[in-house]
């Protein structure tokens, strides 16, 4: 079954049977549920929704279905066409819209697509809102508009340009420093909308030596689009052969940022946020936030300058909630997702690029030297397969009690800090497993810690 309905939206593979895959019927049903939910929470008056998509092959089809379903509900649609997730997020408040839909399966391969749902602030809807929307979708209680009350569609082709202008206007983005650094940059945009936005941003900031790889938004991804080391072999080789200062890659909807060092090695997705946070903290003091499965390095560099670090439950919505609670100056997730509240509360590769290049220009050092300046940690990600009927919650409670003399966080599963190491235990919502994430000084130590914890859990079982 490759149709996943969750509180954050609907995601699936194109084709197949309704209810099992993401078919036109499923796209219409979920768009109708979103529009119906929006009507219920927005009161009277004409509603407005912003819609944008990444470049994947099914995007135009899904976009047409979603837009015309909203029109059928009497909702006005602002169509951004090819766009990025953060651009759509910013366009919602710009247009004073009631919500937004992003059509993207993020880092998933080309056969996938999804509807990601935003509220009137341009932020992802909450869990409670998602539950209500799922109920509406299941019940199918839709009432469409009569002919004189149909919605209309307006195109907005300037959203990416406005997004870039807003980034370049930020006080922490140092365009003169970036320009003077004369960076040579290789960009891999996996033939999606990063190919439109990333080179445009770089040029706007004065970067003129840009080598473009797969920047034609055709939706034909040249490799697995998740920005992991094993998928970026070609980019790494090109950075070295071109003698570039760095390589930049983003996922298809441009909310995850990964960087390649001048020697072809990975800077590390976890360390994108660390580097950007160091730069912001050098400008002004304040809290930082990442989720519980992100590297400890952010906590280290934050506490080193006398500021407070906070961990949220996993998920962008939870990071944003914690950032607002703590008035954080920077935050995000360890998958290369930068959330910079001076611009907006959403993961944004474009602002991440601008802040990172500002930092690198100020540091006047190579990528490898910058990476070496941070506390080095490595992660291991393992799991324990369970038989049905095992009480996972009880196991997690017992593990928290076993390590009660250590620092323990139970916001999202159980996270145990053991000196400079940590282990994060979370139960899966979709399969009978416990995810075991660990971090330590090197890969072997992280793996050994995970194996030790797995052994302890098996003894409890």
Secondary structure, DSSP 4 states (H G I P E B T S, - for coil): --EEEETTEEEEEBSS-BTTBB-HHHHHHHHHHHHHHHHHHH-SS--EEEEEE-S-TTHHHHHHHHHHHHHHTT-EEEEEEE--HHHHHHHHHHTT-SEEEEE--TTS-TTEEEEEEE-TTSSBPPHHHHHHHHHHHHHT---PPPGGG---EEE---HHHHHHHHHHT-TT--HHHHHHHT-EEEEE-TTSTHHHHHHHHHHHTT--EEEEES-S-SS--SS--S--GGG-HHHHHHHHHHT-SEEEEE-TTS--EEEE-TTS-B--HHHHHHHHHHHHHHHS---EEEETTS-THHHHHHHHTT--EEEE-SSHHHHHHHHHHHT-SEEEETTTEEE-TTT-SSB-HHHHHHHHHHHHHHHTS-HHHHHHTSPP-EEEEEEEE--TT--HHHHHHHHHHHTTTSEEE-SSSEEEEETTEEEEEEE-SSSSEEEEEEEESSHHHHHHHHHHHHHHHHHH-
